[in-house]
Amino acid sequence: MTDKTTRERIIALIRREVVPAIGCTEPMAVALCTARATEVLGCVPDSITALLSANILKNAMGVGIPGTGMIGLPIAIALGSLIGKSAYGLEVLKDLTPQSLEEGKRYLKEKCIDIKLKDNISEKLYIEMTCRAGESHATVIIAGSHTNVVYVEKDGKVELDTRCAAAGESESADIRLNMELVHEFATTAPLDEIRFILETREYNMKAAREALKGNYGHNLGKTIDRPLSQGILGHSIFSHIIARTASACDARMGGAMIPVMSNSGSGNQGICATNPVAVYAKENENTEEELIRALTLSHLTAIYIKQSLGKLSALCGCVVASIGSSCGITYLMGGDYRQICWAVKNMIANLTGMICDGAKPSCSLKICSGVSTAILSALLAMEGKCVSSAEGIIDDCVDRSIRNLTSIGADAMRVTDDMVLNIMTHKGC
């Protein structure tokens, strides 16, 4: 069993990375930064300037903002200023009402919101909001992670500045994971210490159920439940996993006012790491302990991979979260550590290279691709089949295989990231 100090550090890491969020986390982080800047200013601003990294822009351009029926950053910024509360974190807009939505729409017509790309920064997650009223102004910067405020200034007086130290301190504070430690912790930690992970099932399966009450995004989850799909896929564990995962994503990307439990700053990653495992455990009649350990394994695997990939990248986050869910499902099938590592390698051999072209309703399609591969990879692993080191980027060592994946996603695909943003911002030109 992992020693107590190590367990405490891992639990603290999970609790920080697995948190509730309403809507896509990138526009919510922008709304959060706006809310904090407005609070510092002390009044509703006359004008707001947003300077954002390319990855924030990419992930916020085409996604629905919960409860508004609108997409994109302007309404998120307006509402962040009018009704946002920074104390709510990524649930910053949960006080939204029909009346405040109308106020937000009026604000867009009457006030100035200027959204620009922040030049010459290496940080992929960077949000700089400046709110002005009369002769006064306030600037707040979030960087590194979706709720990490690193700079606060009002009228030239700096109240907080941890920009230089933040990255190094965060890095040193986190326990550095590896696959063996992830597995050991998930499978041996005292149950009472990790029972909180069941909250991910409560949040994300509820989101899947709520999605069926409306028409969100591309209705992929509903489509899989319809007669034509049932004639092809049947009433199977496989089809149920795909439908419940896609439904939650449909709702979240479609702007439903439904909170989900995120993972590493992404609600879709939280859904993808949770729902496949929860559905499989229910239909396979696994015990509650097995479910708790499988969910812990899934979420912690995703957190581990993101440690070297980064919060935002050109690699679709569903690749990371689906690797986690494949590990969880393999465990629920009775797989041991060796078979779980095989599932990871099978996943990397298949999904590496799937691009992230922003948060949007069609993310549910990518999630389905990821979850389908997760199930297939688990099945192959249980049959003793694993992509070997003679094939592609797979290494004999599972951790080196993961590093190969994240090196491609974080480094090799930087040009891809630039090209994707260029395409997204120049359509029809």
Helices and strands as residue ranges (DSSP letters): H 4-17, E 20-22, H 25-41, E 47-52, H 54-60, E 64-65, E 70-71, H 73-82, G 86-91, H 98-110, E 112-117, E 126-133, E 136-143, E 149-154, E 157-161, H 163-173, H 179-188, H 191-194, G 195-197, H 198-211, H 220-225, H 227-233, H 237-253, E 259-261, H 267-283, H 288-309, H 317-332, H 337-351, H 363-382, H 398-407, I 408-412, H 414-425
